[in-house]
Amino acid sequence: MAVMFEQFTIVTDPVGGSVGLSAIFASLSLVTLFVLLGVLRMRAWLAGLISLGVALGVAVIVYSMPIGQALLSASEGAAFGFFPILWIVINAIWVYNLTVVSGHFDVLRRSMERVSPDMRIQAIIVAFCFGALLEALAGFGTPVAVTVVMLMALGFRPLRAAAVALIANTAPVAYGALATPIVTLGTVTSGAVADPRLNTDTLGAMVGRQTPILAVLVPLVLVAVVDGRRGVRQTWPVAVVAGLTFGVGQFVASNYVSVPLTDIVAALVSAAAVVLLLRVWRPVESPDLHAEAASGEPAAEAADGPSADGERAVAGTRAADRAAGTRAADRAARTGEADRAARTSEAERAVARTSEAERAAETSGGNRAAGRSEAERAAAGTRAAERAAGTSEGERAAGTSEGERAGARKVGNAGAGAAGTVGGAGTGGEVRVGAGGVRRDPGGEVLRAYAPYLIIIAIFSVANLAPVKKALAGEPWTVVFGWPGLDVLGANGKPLSSVNFTFGWLPAAGTLMILAGILTALVLRVGPGAAVRAYGRTYVELRHAIVTVMAVLALAYVLNQSGQTATLGAFFAAAGGVFVFLSSILGWIGVAVTGSDTSSNALFGALQVQTAVNTGLDPVLLAAANSSGGVLGKMISPQNLAIAASAVGMAGREGDIFRRVVGWSLVLLLFMCVLVTLQATPVLDWMVPK
């Protein structure tokens, strides 16, 4: 028994003294995970558990790690996966759910939809600004599941709506769910090498010197996807303002305010800047892009962007399939009959989507399951609106299958966006309909819809004040202890810092989100019972994601503490200085396969910094590159593709969407690789925190 838990010392070349041979075994668990997810399309939670089993087998058999130490390592990783990682995600999504339950999610959505009738600008407001706000709180597929339905309700063609939503979900990803990927990166890298800069604040600041530059380009890409060269030529001022203000917001918040608040600050600043610009500037024309698509005009076809050849016929066919209902909704919206038309056109799309929703969402599990639950959560607000209008859809849906509920809710949510319903459970006053059928909510309700984000900013700002932060970092608010029984020494003979577990129960972002949720419930007038039920539903909805994240973090800890990551780091060090160019690609591959920047950081974060030390590169730069490069793999991950395809009624046609976005993913990845490479040279090395 004592042998099972005896002290273990890491060895990087356990197979015949060869790093190369040892690297073959060290990579087995990662290869297993990628094959199960990317080739066999296995559910993520199951793939994570199987890969964890492979990692444990390699650790015990090849690296001679005592089985007790290997299991303790996995248990520490799983515990870290829940706290603080899932603790942040669960409570952040709970706050989001409260806005859905109260009906204020729809109020917030409508306030952004009213900014401009121009579809190119709507793509920026809805997919980029509003999507970033959703990414800030929920992440894990929420922005794509919600914004793609909103874009469809605004008249976007299915394929184009999916492409816009996926491409927009890039720049904010590294700081998603209150910077969960950065928190994970800071934890797995801090114990890998002895560099005091490897913490959440410094890594968040470094990522904040990479993704903001990417953010400047994304809105320009969006208008190019929507309307090609004409879109860029006519709307570049608003695209540049949106991207530039978002980038500045990301940089300032991540470097000088609070890393968890980065996306919230950036999204609100960007949206406000666009609104102010549109008060003094309008594009020279606002073409009816939906009409052009239906009539097959070349201008509409020119908007497809890279890798779109061959997709135009597909898009035209699908647009024609839905043209009657969608055009009717457009005409009705302009004549004040939006409610009836939205319900009609969305109901028609429901027939195509309902039977496919469950199968498409189930193809990935884990993160894809999380994505499906986000679509369900987004539709909860619609059920509230329907109850206010005298319906009982929520009760009827209770008896349907999960796939039917997913399809009906997505359609209902889109319908609520275009229909003239009367608020939600917590909204007050009648919705006013302005010129052209544009719905206007009372100013007080709009203010309350933004209140949760203002509350979060206030709470986190106070918690990040130097005196407060210092006080909360000590006992009894934060407790640091050695993981019981875990005794692992590094190759240098010193104990690994990762064997110590930090339990900051009060200053943890998840705990602060609970406080924000309580205040949000009070402001939005959500009763205690409804708030508690929403909290319970959040756990149920995320059950697969919870298992997935805990399994992946357990896998990461076993890889790191058994020496498998160190072996891979020594192997990749042979690439020398060229690895700085490859570091972003490694993160991109991780996210493209797992669908999560958090998972990619957990898997490759330690590998990046150990390789950096072995090659004489800056570990902070390479760790950040893993996350910044990873965000560009999000749009082509099977999980996000399945979410988008299901939402637009194209389940089973994920390949069509993939071909529409993969070109942009590769172009932006190349840009990030060049940026990171320059940051490793005297040209831009001043951007790296010292």
Helices and strands as residue ranges (DSSP letters): G 2-5, E 8-9, H 19-26, H 28-34, I 35-39, H 44-61, H 67-80, I 81-86, H 87-102, H 104-113, H 119-122, I 123-130, H 131-137, H 142-153, H 158-168, G 173-175, H 176-190, H 200-207, H 211-252, I 253-257, H 262-280, H 289-295, H 298-301, G 302-304, H 312-335, H 338-362, H 367-388, H 393-397, H 402-418, E 432-433, G 435-437, E 439-440, H 443-463, H 466-472, E 479-482, E 488-489, G 497-499, E 500-503, H 509-523, H 528-541, H 543-562, H 564-572, G 573-578, H 579-594, H 597-615, H 619-630, G 631-636, H 638-647, H 654-679, G 685-687
